Amino acid sequence: MSNPVQDQIVSILAEQAVLEPSDIALDAKLDDLGIDSLGVVETIFAIEEAFDITVPFNANAPEESSFDITSVASIIAAVEQLIADQKE
């Protein structure tokens, strides 16, 4: 079963990490993928553009953000929640 949100996010992360999408594990942390803080910011921008959402993320204080970037799966879940919230 294909998940278009998951596929898009994996694609964005793969591009940032210069990896193939098939190399991106859902339990991988961004550090594991070699995505640094600048890469995280670029990833957030790419996600916002791809899904036409606003991500509540503060690059200066990522730990204070309600947007969970601890793993690939948590990013997917957070984006799915933002999309659902926007449709309400």
DODOKE-120823 format. One line per 2 residues: number of its first residue (from 1); their letters; for each residue x, y, z of N, C-alpha, C. Coordinates in steps of 0.1 Angstrom, whole numbers, always signed. Layout:
! DODOKE-120823
NUM> A> X/Y/Z/X/Y/Z/X/Y/Z; ...
***
This chain:
! DODOKE-120823
1> MS> +8/-12/+0/+0/+0/+0/+9/+12/+0; +7/+21/-9/+15/+33/-11/+9/+44/-2
3> NP> +19/+52/+4/+15/+63/+12/+21/+75/+5; +13/+84/-2/+19/+95/-9/+27/+105/-1
5> VQ> +22/+107/+11/+29/+116/+20/+43/+111/+24; +43/+98/+28/+55/+91/+31/+65/+91/+19
7> DQ> +60/+88/+8/+68/+87/-4/+75/+101/-7; +67/+111/-6/+72/+125/-9/+82/+129/+1
9> IV> +80/+126/+14/+90/+130/+25/+102/+122/+23; +101/+109/+20/+113/+101/+18/+121/+106/+6
11> SI> +114/+110/-4/+121/+116/-16/+128/+129/-12; +122/+138/-5/+128/+150/+0/+140/+147/+8
13> LA> +139/+138/+18/+150/+135/+26/+162/+128/+18; +158/+120/+9/+168/+113/+1/+176/+124/-7
15> EQ> +169/+134/-12/+176/+144/-20/+185/+152/-11; +181/+155/+1/+189/+163/+11/+202/+155/+15
17> AV> +200/+142/+17/+210/+133/+21/+219/+127/+10; +215/+130/-2/+222/+125/-14/+222/+110/-13
19> LE> +210/+104/-11/+209/+90/-10/+197/+86/-20; +196/+73/-22/+184/+68/-29/+173/+67/-19
21> PS> +160/+69/-24/+149/+68/-14/+148/+54/-8; +153/+44/-15/+153/+30/-9/+163/+29/+2
23> DI> +172/+38/+3/+182/+38/+14/+177/+45/+27; +165/+51/+26/+160/+58/+38/+151/+49/+46
25> AL> +155/+46/+58/+147/+37/+67/+138/+46/+75; +126/+42/+78/+116/+50/+85/+121/+53/+100
27> DA> +129/+44/+105/+133/+46/+119/+147/+54/+119; +152/+58/+108/+164/+65/+107/+163/+79/+113
29> KL> +173/+84/+120/+173/+97/+125/+180/+106/+114; +178/+119/+114/+183/+127/+104/+199/+127/+105
31> DD> +204/+127/+117/+219/+126/+118/+224/+114/+111; +217/+102/+113/+221/+90/+106/+222/+91/+91
33> LG> +213/+100/+86/+213/+102/+71/+223/+112/+67; +230/+119/+77/+240/+129/+73/+233/+142/+70
35> ID> +221/+145/+75/+215/+158/+73/+218/+167/+85; +225/+177/+83/+229/+187/+93/+218/+197/+96
37> SL> +220/+207/+105/+210/+216/+108/+205/+225/+96; +214/+228/+87/+211/+235/+75/+202/+226/+66
39> GV> +206/+214/+65/+198/+204/+58/+184/+203/+63; +183/+203/+77/+169/+202/+83/+161/+214/+79
41> VE> +167/+226/+79/+159/+238/+75/+155/+237/+61; +164/+233/+52/+160/+231/+38/+150/+220/+36
43> TI> +150/+210/+44/+140/+199/+44/+126/+205/+48; +126/+213/+58/+114/+219/+63/+108/+227/+52
45> FA> +116/+236/+46/+111/+244/+35/+105/+235/+23; +112/+225/+20/+108/+216/+9/+95/+209/+13
47> IE> +93/+205/+25/+81/+199/+30/+69/+209/+29; +72/+222/+34/+62/+232/+33/+57/+234/+19
49> EA> +66/+235/+10/+63/+237/-4/+56/+226/-10; +60/+214/-7/+54/+202/-14/+40/+199/-9
51> FD> +37/+203/+4/+24/+200/+9/+15/+212/+11; +21/+224/+8/+14/+236/+10/+9/+238/+25
53> IT> +18/+235/+34/+15/+237/+48/+26/+246/+54; +23/+250/+67/+32/+258/+74/+37/+249/+86
55> VP> +50/+246/+86/+55/+238/+97/+59/+246/+109; +54/+243/+120/+58/+250/+132/+71/+246/+137
57> FN> +82/+252/+131/+95/+248/+134/+104/+260/+136; +111/+260/+147/+121/+271/+149/+135/+266/+148
59> AN> +142/+270/+138/+155/+265/+136/+165/+268/+147; +162/+279/+153/+171/+284/+164/+168/+276/+177
61> AP> +157/+270/+178/+153/+262/+190/+145/+250/+186; +151/+241/+179/+144/+229/+174/+137/+221/+185
63> EE> +143/+220/+196/+138/+212/+207/+125/+218/+213; +122/+231/+210/+110/+237/+215/+99/+236/+205
65> SS> +102/+230/+193/+92/+229/+183/+82/+218/+186; +70/+220/+181/+60/+209/+182/+61/+200/+171
67> FD> +70/+203/+161/+72/+195/+149/+83/+185/+152; +80/+172/+153/+90/+162/+157/+99/+158/+146
69> IT> +111/+161/+147/+121/+157/+136/+131/+147/+141; +127/+139/+151/+136/+129/+156/+139/+117/+147
71> SV> +129/+114/+138/+131/+103/+129/+123/+105/+116; +126/+97/+106/+118/+98/+94/+103/+96/+97
73> AS> +100/+86/+104/+86/+82/+107/+80/+94/+115; +87/+100/+124/+80/+111/+132/+77/+123/+123
75> II> +86/+125/+113/+84/+136/+104/+71/+133/+96; +70/+121/+91/+58/+117/+83/+46/+119/+91
77> AA> +46/+114/+104/+34/+115/+112/+31/+130/+115; +41/+138/+117/+38/+153/+120/+32/+159/+107
79> VE> +37/+156/+96/+32/+162/+83/+18/+158/+81; +15/+145/+83/+2/+140/+81/-8/+147/+91
81> QL> -4/+150/+103/-12/+157/+113/-14/+171/+108; -4/+178/+103/-6/+192/+98/-15/+192/+87
83> IA> -14/+182/+78/-23/+182/+66/-38/+180/+71; -40/+171/+81/-53/+168/+86/-59/+181/+93
85> DQ> -50/+188/+101/-54/+200/+108/-59/+211/+98; -51/+211/+87/-54/+222/+77/-68/+220/+70
87> KE> -72/+207/+69/-84/+204/+63/-97/+207/+71; -94/+209/+84/-106/+211/+93/-112/+224/+91
***
